[in-house]
Amino acid sequence: MAMIALQASDGHQLSAYVAEPPNPNGKAVVIIQEIFGVNKHIRGVTDGYARDGYLAIAPALFDRVRPGIEMGYSDPEKQEGMRYAKQVSTDSLKDVEAAIAYAAGKVGAKRVGVVGFCFGGTFAWLAATRLNPAAAVGYYGGRIAENANETPRCPVMLHFGKLDKHIGPEEWDKIRKAHPEVPLFLYDAGHGFNCELRPDYEPQSAKLARKRTLEFLQKHLA
């Protein structure tokens, strides 16, 4: 596990957390952060995929605002993270693209997927529609529905919580109507249910979503 430097296509320099697998499966996954930076939880998720055999890399998208942003989940930190998120444009897709390119250099382009959470869930969707990963998985991405008119270039899987106070049936229905081919799973949980540090953490939902995600990646990363 180490921090490395990446360079995006527009010349922007950013950091990324990389976890090397002890028993490589020849595949890679780009982990896209929440609004709290590449923090303890996101590093833990990245480490988890490495333990499952994936080369895993989490680019620091907030480096475009200020390098080294890392926060917890208190209400003030949540508000701070939302302010940072509003300062990040889709230019950060270039940072995701740089991480995909790094991983592709290790395992081959057809073996790189992306998995994003919250803020990163939306970026996982946009990576699928605007970049070229082999597969994409989005967890509770709040702006996926408003970008549902875009067409994915790769297989996509989406996870949402039924009790999410920010994303509800109107958004799920819009996505399903636009993309009936995309598997969209609902869980008896709230927003952020995958994160053990958040109030809405729901372990059974997190376990099931991860199982489905791993099966999906195994199938679609050639």
N, C-alpha and C positions, 0 to 999 in steps of 0.2 A: 504494500500500500504506500502510495507516494503522491505528492503533488507535482505536476508537470506543467510546462508552459505550452500553450497552443497559439497559433496565429490564424485569425480569420481571414477570409478572402479580401476584406477591406483594409487589412493591415492591423486591425485591433489585436492586442496581446491579451490573453486571458489565461487564468490558471484552471486546472482540472485535476480532480482526484481520481487516481487510477488504482484499481485492485486487480492484481494478477491472480489467475486461478491456480491453486495447487495441483489440480488435475484437469488440464485444459480439454474442453470438448470441441475446440476449433471454431467456436462462435463468440460473438461479442454483443454487448448491449450498452447503449448510451442511456444513462439515468439523468432525467431532467428534473431539476429542483422545484420545490415549492417556493413560496414567497419569503422563506426564511434563510435562503442561501444554501450553500453546500455545507450544511451543519451536521451535527452528530447523527441525526436520523438518516439523512441522505447518504452520508458515508457508510452508515450501517446497512442500508439497502444495497449500496454498491458492493460492500463486502459480502453480503448474502448471495448476490448473483455470482461473485467470484467463487464462493464455496461450491456453487452448483456447476462450476466448470467454465463460466463465461469470463472472458476479458471484460471488465466493467469500468466505465469511465463516466464521471459526472462533471461536466463543464460548469464553471462558475459564471452564470449568465449576468449576475449583478456586477461583475467586474466592469461593465460598461458604465455603471453609476459610480462605484468606488470599489477598489480591490479589497478582498478580505471580509466582505459582509457575511456574518454568521450570527444567527439569532435563535432564541428559544421560542416558546409558544404563549407567553403572557399576552394580555390584551394590548399593552403599550407596544410590545414587539410586533404583534400582528398589525397594528396600525402603521408602524414604521415600515414593515415589509410591504404593505399595500402601497405606501408612498413610493417605495423603490420600484415596485412592479409597474406603476404608472409612468415611471421614467424610462422604462425599457421598451423599445419598439420592436417590431419584427426584424430589425437588424440583428437581433440576438439569434435568429435562425442561422446566421452565418457562423455563430459560435457552435451551435449544434452541428452544423455541417462540418466544421473543423474537427469536432470530436468523432463524427462518423468517419471522416477521412483518416484520422489517426487509427481508429479501430480497424478500418478496412485494410490499412497497411499491414496490420498484424494477422488478420484472419481471412481477408478477401471481402469484397463489397457485398456479395450476396449472403454473407453470414453475419451482418450487422443489423440489429434491431434497436428500437428506441422505446423506453418506458418512462412516462412522465406522470407527475403527481400535482394536482391542483393547478397552479400557474403552469407547471410543467406538463400537465395533462393536455392543456390547450396547445402548448408548443409541440407535443407529440403528434397531435392531429395535424398541425400545420407542417410539421416535418414530413408527414405522410403525404400531404397534398402538394407540397412545394419542393421537397428534397427527394432523395432516393434511398431511404433505408429499405431493408428487405421486409420489415414488418414493424408495426407500431402499436403500442398499448397505452391508452390514456386512462388515468384514474381521476375521476371527478374534476374534469377540466371545465371551468366556468364559462369559457367563451367558445366552446366547440359548436354550440347550437347556432351562434351568430355567424359562424363560418361553415355551416353545413352545406352551403351551395358549392363548396369546393370539392373536387373529386380526388380521393386518395389514389396514389400511384402504387400502393402496396396493400397487403392485407392489414386490417385494423381491428382491434378489440377494445371495447370501452367498458369501464366499471363506474357505477354511481351508487350512492346510498339513498335509499327510499326516504330517509329522515333528514336529508340534506336541506338546510334552511336557505341555501343560496341557489341550488339547482333543482328544479322540480319537474313535474310531468310535462309541462309545456315544452321545456327544452328537450326532454327525452323523446317526446313525440315528434318534434321537429327533426331531430337527428334520424329517428327510425323511418320517418316518411321520406326523407331525402336519400337515405342509405339503408334500405332493408337488408342489404347483404352484409352489413357490419354487425357482428354480435355485440349486443349491448346488455350487460348484466346489471340487475338491481339487487341490492343487499339490504337487510334489515339493520341499517346503520346510518350514521350521519356523515357530514363532510369530514374528510381526513381520517376515515376509519382505518386506513392502513398504518397510521403512525402511532406507535406505542407511547409517545410523549404528548399526545393530544387528548383532550377530554372525550372526543368522539371515537377513540380507538375501540374497535370491536374485533377481538382476536379471531373469532370463527369466520367472520366475513373476510378479514385480511388473509387468513389461511386459504380459504376457498378461492379468492381472487388471485392469489399468488400461484396456486396450483393450476388454475386455468391459464394464467399468463405463461407459466413455464411450458405447459403443453402446447400452447399457441406458438411460442418461439421455437420450440423443438420441431414443430411441423413446418414452419415457414422460413426458418433460416437454413437455406439449402445445404 
